[in-house]
Structures are given as structure tokens and as C-alpha cells.
């Protein structure tokens, strides 16, 4: 009964922490495809911004681990009206879906992207960096409007696992090649989401421990007053 109550309280705390800001996640490797159309080849890169139903570790803080996955219907009502491709989520725009240089497709695996980087000099330079293996990862910026959370305690290892499923993405901002697999934006986003959740869980754990200790002390005092000790 006490465990169920604790899990319910933890989920209630998590429900209050639905992010209203922009989040970033590192995603998959980028593939290249050079398509011949006339004299000049198109500089095409493609990959998946995210895949569905695949758990990934969002944050690890000792006794607490936060796992995340994307629901297959998370993008059903997503606003993709103006999505851009940048580098590390900032600076110049390399492709954009409003001018058909960036294509976004939701399929059974995930959110697929294809970008033509041949329209600008800096875009062609980025293509060469990707082709040469200097830039290999992507990240995407988005806003979550709905998610589900579950708290599972691993008693054998003393770890509390928090499982988050993103069920509705309200806005997709950008899909961006990144310089490092764990880029600063991803790390900052993970911390901003997880630190508050973990702090509340830890505070609740300490309160439960203190309550249990106080009950034990009260029992000892009661037995002492009744001559039981």
C-alpha cells in the first residue's frame, strides 16, 4: 500500500512538469545521397529525426534514471508549417520545408527527413562535412504538449526509473546536424526537464523515510510508556 501511494505521488509530481518550452534531442546518424539531375548533382542528406517505440536514456543521476520514447502517433497533429535545418540549432539556414529543400515524412519507423543542401555555398560545405564523416549526428527541436509518465522502482539495484512517453508533439522547429553526439542544447534540455523531476522524487523519498522513522520512534516511546521496554 505504501509503495502504491509513493508511486502515485511521484506520478502526480511528474504530471506537473510537462514541458512548455522547446526541447532538443540527439537523434540518428545522417546518410548522404548524391542524385544526378542534369549537369550538377544534388547534395542530398537523409535520415530519421526520431524513431518510434525505442527507449533511450535521457538522463542518469545515480539513483534515478529517466528514459524516454516517442509514441507512433506523436506527430499526428504536429505543426510542421515552417521547419528549418540549421547547424547546432543556430546560425544560417541550410534547408527549409517551405521552399521544398527539406522533406519531412512520418512513416511506421519514425520521422524521416531528406534535405537538399546544394542550393547555397554553405549548404554544399555542410554536405561535404557530412560526406567526409566530420558531422555524423542530428538533433531536432520540438515542443511537447502531452506525455505519459511511469515510475518503476528497481529494489535490487536501488534505482528509481522514470519512463516518459511523448504522446503529442505540438510543434517541430528544426532538424539540425550537430557537432557532437551529446550537444549542449540536448544536455541543457535534459537537465531542465529532469532536474526538477528528480529533485521532487528525492524530496518525496526523504519525506517517506523520515515519516517511517518517526513512526518507529513513536512506537518505541509508546512501548516504553506501557512498560514494554
C-alpha positions as CSV (number, residue, x, y, z in Angstrom):
1,X,0.0,0.0,0.0
2,X,2.8,2.4,0.9
3,X,4.6,1.7,-2.4
4,X,1.5,2.3,-4.5
5,X,1.0,5.6,-2.6
6,X,4.5,6.6,-3.2
7,X,4.3,5.8,-6.9
8,X,1.1,7.7,-7.3
9,X,2.6,10.8,-5.5
10,X,5.6,10.6,-7.8
11,X,3.4,10.4,-10.9
12,X,1.4,13.4,-9.6
13,X,4.6,15.3,-9.3
14,X,5.7,14.4,-12.8
15,X,2.3,15.4,-14.2
16,X,3.0,19.0,-13.1
17,X,6.3,19.1,-15.0
18,X,5.0,18.8,-18.6
19,X,7.4,20.9,-20.5
20,X,6.1,24.1,-22.2
21,X,9.4,25.1,-23.7
22,X,11.5,23.9,-26.6
23,X,13.3,20.7,-26.2
24,X,16.2,19.2,-28.1
25,X,17.2,15.6,-28.6
26,X,20.1,14.0,-30.3
27,X,18.8,11.6,-33.0
28,X,20.2,9.3,-35.6
29,X,23.1,9.1,-38.0
30,X,22.9,11.1,-41.2
31,X,23.1,9.4,-44.5
32,X,24.1,11.0,-47.8
33,X,22.8,10.5,-51.3
34,X,24.2,12.4,-54.4
35,X,21.5,12.5,-57.0
36,X,22.2,13.3,-60.6
37,X,19.8,15.8,-62.1
38,X,21.3,17.3,-65.3
39,X,24.9,18.6,-65.1
40,X,25.1,19.4,-61.4
41,X,24.5,16.6,-58.8
42,X,22.0,17.4,-56.0
43,X,23.5,17.3,-52.5
44,X,21.0,15.2,-50.6
45,X,21.3,14.1,-46.9
46,X,18.7,12.0,-45.3
47,X,17.9,10.1,-42.1
48,X,15.4,9.9,-39.2
49,X,14.8,12.8,-36.8
50,X,13.5,10.2,-34.4
51,X,12.2,6.7,-34.4
52,X,9.1,5.4,-32.6
53,X,8.8,3.0,-29.6
54,X,12.5,2.9,-28.8
55,X,13.6,3.7,-25.3
56,X,16.6,5.9,-24.9
57,X,18.3,7.1,-21.7
58,X,17.5,10.8,-21.3
59,X,19.2,11.4,-18.0
60,X,21.2,9.4,-15.4
61,X,21.5,10.8,-11.9
62,X,22.8,8.0,-9.7
63,X,19.7,6.6,-8.0
64,X,17.4,7.9,-10.7
65,X,17.3,7.2,-14.4
66,X,14.9,9.0,-16.9
67,X,14.0,7.0,-20.0
68,X,12.1,8.4,-22.9
69,X,10.3,7.1,-26.1
70,X,8.2,8.6,-28.9
71,X,4.7,7.3,-29.5
72,X,3.9,6.4,-33.1
73,X,1.1,8.9,-33.1
74,X,3.0,11.8,-31.5
75,X,3.3,13.7,-34.8
76,X,-0.4,13.2,-35.9
77,X,-1.4,16.8,-35.2
78,X,2.1,18.4,-35.1
79,X,2.6,21.8,-36.6
80,X,5.3,21.4,-39.3
81,X,4.3,24.5,-41.2
82,X,7.8,26.0,-41.3
83,X,10.7,23.7,-40.3
84,X,14.3,24.6,-40.9
85,X,17.7,22.8,-41.0
86,X,20.5,24.6,-39.1
87,X,23.8,23.6,-37.6
88,X,23.7,23.0,-33.9
89,X,20.2,24.6,-33.8
90,X,21.5,28.1,-34.6
91,X,23.0,30.3,-37.3
92,X,22.3,30.1,-41.0
93,X,19.5,28.1,-42.5
94,X,20.6,25.3,-44.8
95,X,17.2,23.9,-45.9
96,X,13.5,24.7,-45.3
97,X,10.4,22.8,-46.0
98,X,8.5,25.9,-47.2
99,X,10.8,26.1,-50.3
100,X,10.9,22.3,-50.7
101,X,14.6,21.8,-49.9
102,X,13.6,19.9,-46.7
103,X,11.1,17.0,-46.8
104,X,9.5,15.5,-43.7
105,X,7.7,12.2,-43.8
106,X,6.1,10.3,-40.9
107,X,6.3,6.5,-41.6
108,X,6.0,3.4,-39.5
109,X,9.6,3.7,-38.3
110,X,9.7,7.4,-37.3
111,X,10.0,10.9,-38.7
112,X,12.1,10.7,-41.8
113,X,14.0,13.7,-43.2
114,X,15.6,14.5,-46.6
115,X,17.4,17.8,-47.3
116,X,18.9,19.2,-50.4
117,X,22.0,21.1,-49.4
118,X,23.0,22.1,-52.9
119,X,21.3,25.5,-53.0
120,X,23.9,27.5,-51.1
121,X,27.6,27.5,-50.8
122,X,27.5,26.9,-47.0
123,X,25.0,24.1,-47.6
124,X,27.4,22.4,-50.0
125,X,30.2,22.8,-47.5
126,X,28.0,21.1,-44.9
127,X,27.3,18.3,-47.3
128,X,31.0,17.7,-47.8
129,X,31.5,17.7,-44.0
130,X,28.8,15.0,-43.7
131,X,30.2,13.1,-46.6
132,X,33.6,13.2,-45.1
133,X,32.4,11.9,-41.7
134,X,33.2,15.2,-39.8
135,X,29.5,15.6,-38.9
136,X,27.6,12.4,-38.3
137,X,24.7,13.1,-35.9
138,X,21.5,15.0,-35.9
139,X,19.3,16.7,-33.3
140,X,15.8,18.1,-33.5
141,X,14.0,20.9,-31.7
142,X,10.3,20.4,-30.7
143,X,7.6,21.3,-28.2
144,X,5.7,18.7,-26.3
145,X,2.1,19.2,-25.4
146,X,1.2,15.8,-24.0
147,X,3.1,12.9,-22.4
148,X,2.7,9.9,-20.1
149,X,5.0,9.1,-17.1
150,X,5.5,5.9,-15.1
151,X,7.8,5.4,-12.1
152,X,9.3,1.9,-11.5
153,X,11.5,1.2,-8.5
154,X,14.3,-1.3,-9.0
155,X,14.7,-2.6,-5.5
156,X,17.5,-5.0,-6.3
157,X,19.7,-2.2,-7.6
158,X,18.3,0.7,-5.6
159,X,17.3,2.7,-8.7
160,X,14.2,4.6,-9.5
161,X,13.4,4.5,-13.2
162,X,11.2,7.2,-14.7
163,X,9.7,6.3,-18.0
164,X,8.4,9.2,-20.2
165,X,6.4,8.6,-23.4
166,X,5.9,11.6,-25.6
167,X,2.4,11.2,-27.0
168,X,1.9,14.6,-28.7
169,X,4.4,16.9,-30.3
170,X,2.7,20.2,-30.9
171,X,5.4,22.0,-32.8
172,X,8.5,20.9,-34.8
173,X,11.0,23.7,-35.1
174,X,14.2,22.3,-36.7
175,X,16.2,19.3,-37.6
176,X,19.9,20.1,-37.3
177,X,23.2,18.3,-37.8
178,X,25.3,18.7,-34.7
179,X,29.0,18.9,-33.9
180,X,28.9,16.5,-31.0
181,X,26.7,13.4,-30.3
182,X,25.7,14.9,-27.0
183,X,25.4,18.6,-27.8
184,X,25.0,21.4,-25.4
185,X,21.4,22.0,-26.3
186,X,20.4,18.4,-25.6
187,X,22.2,18.4,-22.3
188,X,20.6,21.7,-21.2
189,X,17.2,20.4,-22.2
190,X,17.7,17.1,-20.4
191,X,18.7,18.9,-17.3
192,X,15.9,21.4,-17.3
193,X,13.4,18.6,-17.7
194,X,14.9,16.1,-15.3
195,X,16.5,18.1,-12.5
196,X,13.1,19.3,-11.2
197,X,11.6,15.8,-11.5
198,X,14.4,14.1,-9.8
199,X,14.6,16.7,-7.0
200,X,10.9,16.2,-6.2
201,X,11.3,12.4,-6.2
202,X,14.3,12.6,-3.9
203,X,12.4,15.0,-1.6
204,X,9.5,12.6,-1.5
205,X,11.8,9.7,-0.8
206,X,13.3,11.6,2.1
207,X,9.9,12.6,3.5
208,X,8.7,8.9,3.3
209,X,11.9,7.8,5.1
210,X,11.5,10.5,7.8
211,X,7.9,9.5,8.3
212,X,8.7,5.9,8.7
213,X,11.5,6.7,11.2
214,X,9.1,9.0,13.2
215,X,6.5,6.2,13.3
216,X,9.2,3.8,14.6
217,X,10.2,6.3,17.3
218,X,6.6,6.8,18.3
219,X,6.2,3.0,18.6
220,X,9.3,2.7,20.8
221,X,8.1,5.6,23.0
222,X,4.6,4.0,23.3
223,X,6.1,0.7,24.4
224,X,8.3,2.4,26.9
225,X,5.4,4.2,28.5
226,X,3.5,1.0,28.7
227,X,6.4,-0.8,30.3
228,X,7.2,-2.8,27.2
229,X,10.9,-2.0,27.3
